[in-house]
């Protein structure tokens, strides 16, 4: 089973976290990044999403900014190793107020297929080395991988508050950051997470990058001194109470709408859905249907024909892969009903298909049986903010 350890975290010394924290790098547009950079000179995007600087590549520049912030006391390293409890309070799609929480620590980086830390879905290839280059230049883990623990009772270990360090309130979500350094509680959390497998929920590529960086450091240590054997990870218990899962929808190119529609008609029953609006997701659940979207913003409910999906997993992503297995096409992924409608209307995709969220029960079955879902099957919300906890690799 994987090691899970506290670490000497780098944290903002006194700044208002609302001014310096940021959403994950991979959801930021250039305009988002610029707005955050203008919000505060010490906003984490200056390091996490660097831009080219005069006389220096952007990754080296990010490393210089980090070093300067440490020298100036903007970021201060904890005197002792700690865990960080991270809570998120929000209203879910049904309007119910919820609080989910997990713990940020350092999780062992294991070889692919070795067990202990498991993927839950197949990943799409990414040629970019952005996160690897940034890790090399900054010698830090800037944002955590998101893991799901199979240890029953982890939630109860994390329920009591730790030392409050700050909050971030944005987009209807309150993020609360608490430090846990009491040796007895640290030991209990470490033992709990390390006693069972951890399933990667979000951040498969970051975990893969951590594996590459670990291997590099084993060959030529640049000052990590063994810290690359682990990577910063947020771990919550794999139970309904602690998860809010939304869908990542599909966009199709490389095929025209008529051909796509004709293919789907073999596998699904069609019912007109009218103009597509965000609330259609509730109708999808009631009807047990996916939704095909055309370039006019009109939708068609696609109700799976059971006889056409015998032996296929009860996942909309798996159904779509099965239906299109013998049809040439390209697929990309997009969260948010309105964005899917806009992209198809713009002509950047021939069609969109809305899918239903994966259930927590199916995620649990995936973990129990060692299965893999199709790429981009799950969208875990809310998203953790980058900045409140940084893990030095030294």
C-alpha positions in Angstrom: 0.0 0.0 0.0 1.2 3.5 -0.7 3.0 5.7 1.8 1.2 9.0 2.7 3.3 11.4 4.7 3.1 15.0 6.0 5.6 17.5 4.6 7.1 21.0 5.4 4.6 23.0 3.3 5.3 26.4 1.7 2.4 28.8 2.5 1.6 32.4 2.0 2.8 34.3 5.1 0.1 36.9 5.4 -1.7 37.5 2.1 -5.5 37.3 1.7 -5.9 33.9 0.0 -8.8 35.4 -2.0 -6.2 37.6 -3.8 -3.4 35.1 -4.3 -5.1 31.7 -4.9 -6.2 30.6 -8.4 -8.2 27.9 -10.1 -6.3 24.9 -11.5 -4.0 25.9 -14.4 -5.8 23.7 -16.9 -9.1 25.5 -16.7 -7.7 29.0 -17.1 -7.9 31.0 -20.4 -5.3 33.6 -21.2 -7.8 36.3 -20.1 -8.4 34.5 -16.8 -4.7 34.3 -16.2 -4.1 38.0 -16.9 -7.0 39.0 -14.6 -5.5 36.9 -11.8 -2.0 38.3 -12.4 -3.4 41.8 -12.2 -5.4 41.0 -9.0 -2.2 40.8 -6.9 1.5 40.8 -7.7 1.9 37.6 -5.6 -1.0 35.7 -7.2 0.1 32.1 -7.7 -0.4 32.3 -11.5 2.9 34.2 -11.7 4.5 30.8 -10.9 1.9 28.2 -11.9 1.0 29.7 -15.3 4.2 31.6 -16.3 4.7 33.7 -19.4 7.8 34.4 -21.4 10.1 37.0 -19.8 12.9 39.1 -21.2 16.2 37.1 -21.2 14.6 34.0 -19.6 12.4 31.2 -20.5 9.1 31.1 -18.8 9.8 28.1 -16.6 13.1 29.5 -15.4 11.3 32.8 -14.8 8.8 31.0 -12.6 11.6 29.4 -10.6 13.1 32.9 -10.1 9.8 34.3 -8.9 9.4 31.5 -6.4 12.9 31.9 -5.1 12.3 35.7 -4.7 9.0 35.2 -2.8 10.8 32.8 -0.4 13.6 35.2 0.1 11.2 38.1 0.6 9.1 36.2 3.1 6.0 36.1 0.8 6.1 32.3 1.1 7.2 30.7 4.4 8.0 27.0 5.0 6.3 25.3 7.9 8.7 24.6 10.8 7.4 21.0 11.1 5.8 18.5 8.8 2.0 18.8 8.6 -1.1 17.6 6.8 -3.6 20.1 5.4 -7.3 19.5 5.8 -9.1 21.2 2.8 -12.9 21.7 3.1 -15.3 23.0 0.4 -18.8 24.3 1.2 -21.1 24.8 -1.7 -24.6 24.1 -3.1 -24.9 21.2 -5.4 -27.0 21.0 -8.6 -30.0 20.1 -6.5 -29.6 23.2 -4.4 -28.5 21.4 -1.3 -25.7 22.9 0.8 -22.8 20.4 1.2 -19.4 20.4 2.7 -16.8 17.9 1.4 -13.3 17.5 2.8 -10.1 15.7 2.4 -6.4 15.9 3.4 -3.4 17.1 1.5 -0.2 15.2 2.0 2.6 13.5 0.1 1.5 10.2 -1.6 4.0 7.7 -2.8 4.7 7.7 -6.6 4.5 4.1 -7.7 5.2 2.4 -11.1 2.4 2.0 -13.5 0.6 -1.3 -12.8 2.4 -1.8 -9.5 -0.7 -1.4 -7.4 -1.3 0.8 -4.4 -2.2 3.9 -6.5 -4.7 3.1 -9.2 -6.0 5.1 -12.2 -9.8 5.1 -12.6 -10.0 6.0 -16.3 -8.0 5.7 -19.5 -6.0 8.9 -20.2 -5.8 10.8 -23.5 -2.2 11.4 -24.7 -0.6 14.7 -23.9 2.6 15.6 -25.7 3.2 18.8 -23.8 5.9 18.7 -21.1 4.6 21.9 -19.4 4.1 20.5 -15.9 7.3 18.5 -16.0 9.3 21.6 -17.1 7.7 23.6 -14.4 8.5 21.0 -11.8 12.1 20.9 -12.8 12.4 24.7 -12.7 10.6 25.3 -9.4 11.4 22.1 -7.6 7.9 22.1 -6.1 4.6 20.4 -6.4 2.3 23.4 -7.0 -1.1 21.7 -7.2 -2.2 18.4 -5.8 -3.4 15.3 -7.6 -6.9 14.3 -6.4 -7.1 10.8 -4.9 -9.9 8.7 -3.4 -9.1 6.5 -0.5 -10.7 3.1 0.1 -10.2 3.4 3.8 -13.5 3.3 5.7 -13.5 5.9 8.4 -11.1 8.4 6.9 -13.8 11.0 6.9 -14.3 10.8 10.6 -10.5 11.3 11.2 -10.7 14.5 9.2 -14.0 15.9 10.6 -12.6 17.8 13.6 -11.1 21.2 12.7 -7.4 21.8 12.4 -5.5 25.1 12.8 -7.4 27.6 10.6 -5.0 29.2 8.1 -7.4 30.9 5.8 -10.4 30.8 3.4 -11.1 31.4 -0.2 -14.7 32.3 -1.3 -15.4 32.3 -5.0 -18.0 31.1 -7.5 -20.3 30.1 -4.7 -17.7 27.9 -2.9 -16.0 28.5 0.4 -12.6 26.8 0.6 -11.3 26.4 4.1 -7.6 25.6 4.8 -6.6 24.0 8.1 -3.2 22.7 9.3 -2.8 19.5 11.3 0.6 19.1 12.9 -0.3 17.2 16.2 1.9 14.1 16.0 -0.8 11.7 17.1 -3.3 13.0 14.6 -0.7 13.1 11.9 0.2 9.5 12.6 -3.4 8.4 12.5 -4.1 10.1 9.2 -1.0 8.7 7.6 -1.8 5.2 8.8 -5.3 5.4 7.6 -4.5 6.5 4.0 -1.5 4.1 3.8 -3.6 1.1 4.8 -5.6 0.9 1.5 -5.3 1.6 -2.2 -5.8 5.2 -3.4 -7.7 5.7 -6.7 -6.7 8.7 -8.8 -9.8 10.8 -9.4 -8.3 13.9 -11.1 -4.7 14.6 -12.1 -3.7 11.4 -13.9 -1.2 13.4 -16.0 0.2 15.2 -13.0 0.8 11.8 -11.4 2.4 10.5 -14.5 4.7 13.6 -14.6 5.6 12.9 -11.0 6.7 9.4 -12.0 8.9 10.8 -14.8 10.4 13.4 -12.4 11.0 10.7 -9.8 12.9 8.6 -12.4 15.0 11.6 -13.4 15.9 12.3 -9.8 16.9 8.7 -9.2 19.4 9.0 -12.1 20.7 12.5 -11.3 19.5 14.1 -8.1 19.2 17.9 -8.5 18.5 18.5 -4.9 15.3 16.6 -4.3 17.0 14.3 -1.8 14.4 11.6 -2.1 11.3 13.9 -1.9 10.5 13.0 -5.6 9.5 9.6 -4.4 6.2 11.2 -3.3 3.9 13.8 -4.8 1.4 16.3 -3.3 -2.1 14.7 -3.2 -5.5 15.6 -1.9 -7.1 12.4 -0.5 -10.8 12.0 0.4 -12.8 9.0 1.2 -14.5 7.2 -1.7 -18.1 7.6 -0.3 -21.2 9.5 -1.6 -20.9 12.1 1.2 -17.5 13.3 0.0 -18.0 13.4 -3.7 -19.7 15.7 -6.2 -19.4 14.3 -9.7 -20.5 16.1 -12.9 -20.3 15.0 -16.5 -17.7 15.9 -19.2 -19.6 16.0 -22.5 -18.4 15.0 -26.0 -17.7 17.1 -29.1 -17.3 15.4 -32.5 -15.2 16.4 -35.5 -13.9 14.5 -38.5 -17.4 13.3 -39.3 -20.5 15.2 -40.5 -23.7 15.5 -38.4 -25.8 13.3 -40.7 -23.4 10.4 -40.6 -23.1 10.7 -36.8 -26.9 10.8 -36.4 -27.3 7.8 -38.7 -24.8 5.8 -36.7 -26.5 6.7 -33.4 -29.9 5.7 -34.7 -28.7 2.1 -34.8 -28.0 2.1 -31.1 -30.4 4.6 -29.6 -34.1 5.5 -29.8 -34.6 9.2 -30.7 -37.0 11.7 -29.1 -37.0 15.4 -29.9 -35.7 17.6 -27.1 -36.1 21.1 -28.4 -33.7 23.9 -27.7 -30.9 22.8 -25.3 -30.6 24.7 -22.0 -28.7 23.8 -18.8 -31.8 22.3 -17.1 -31.9 19.5 -19.8 -29.6 17.5 -17.5 -32.5 16.9 -15.2 -34.6 15.6 -18.1 -31.7 13.3 -19.1 -31.8 11.7 -15.7 -35.6 11.2 -15.8 -35.5 9.7 -19.3 -32.3 7.7 -19.0 -31.0 9.5 -22.1 -28.1 11.2 -23.7 -28.6 14.3 -25.8 -27.3 14.9 -29.4 -26.9 18.6 -30.2 -26.9 20.2 -33.7 -25.5 23.5 -34.9 -28.8 25.3 -34.3 -28.8 24.4 -30.6 -31.5 21.8 -30.9 -31.3 18.6 -29.0 -32.4 15.0 -29.5 -32.8 12.6 -26.6 -30.9 9.4 -27.3 -32.3 6.5 -25.2 -30.0 3.5 -25.3 -31.5 0.3 -26.8 -30.6 -2.4 -24.2 -30.1 -5.1 -26.8 -27.4 -3.0 -28.5 -25.3 -2.6 -25.4 -25.2 -6.1 -24.0 -21.9 -6.6 -22.1 -21.1 -2.9 -22.2 -20.5 -1.1 -19.0 -23.3 1.1 -17.6 -21.5 4.3 -18.6 -22.6 6.8 -21.3 -19.0 7.2 -22.3 -18.7 3.5 -22.9 -21.9 3.4 -24.9 -20.6 6.2 -27.2 -17.3 4.4 -27.7 -19.2 1.2 -28.6 -21.5 2.9 -31.0 -18.7 4.6 -32.8 -16.1 1.8 -32.7 -16.2 1.3 -36.4 -16.8 4.9 -37.5 -14.0 7.3 -38.3 -14.2 10.4 -36.1 -12.4 12.6 -33.6 -13.7 13.3 -30.1 -12.8 16.1 -27.6 -14.2 16.8 -24.2 -16.0 19.8 -22.7 -17.7 20.5 -19.3 -20.7 22.7 -19.3 -23.9 22.4 -21.3 -23.8 26.0 -22.6 -20.2 25.7 -23.8 -21.0 22.6 -25.7 -24.0 24.3 -27.4 -21.8 27.4 -28.3 -18.9 25.3 -29.7 -21.3 23.3 -32.0 -23.1 26.5 -33.1 -19.7 28.1 -34.0 -18.9 25.3 -36.4 -15.9 24.1 -34.4 -17.5 20.8 -33.9 -20.0 18.9 -36.1 -22.1 17.8 -33.1 -22.1 17.6 -29.3 -23.4 14.8 -27.1 -24.4 15.5 -23.5 -23.8 12.5 -21.1 -25.0 11.8 -17.6 -22.6 11.9 -14.6 -21.0 8.7 -13.5 -22.5 7.5 -10.2 -20.4 7.1 -7.0 -21.4 3.4 -7.0 -19.9 2.9 -10.4 -16.7 4.7 -9.3 -16.6 2.3 -6.3 -17.1 -0.7 -8.6 -14.3 0.6 -10.8 -12.0 0.7 -7.8 -13.1 -2.7 -6.4 -12.7 -4.5 -9.7 -9.6 -2.7 -11.0 -11.4 -1.5 -14.1 -10.9 1.6 -16.2 -13.5 4.0 -17.4 -13.3 5.7 -20.9 -11.3 9.0 -20.9 -12.8 12.0 -19.3 -15.7 10.1 -17.7 -15.8 12.1 -14.5 -15.6 15.8 -13.5 -15.1 16.1 -9.8 -16.3 19.4 -8.3 -15.7 21.9 -6.8 -12.1 22.3 -8.0 -9.3 22.8 -5.5 -7.6 26.2 -5.6 -3.9 26.4 -6.3 -1.7 28.4 -3.9 -2.8 27.6 -0.4 -0.4 24.7 -0.1 2.9 24.2 -2.0 5.2 21.2 -1.5 9.0 21.9 -1.9 11.0 19.1 -3.5 14.1 19.4 -1.4 
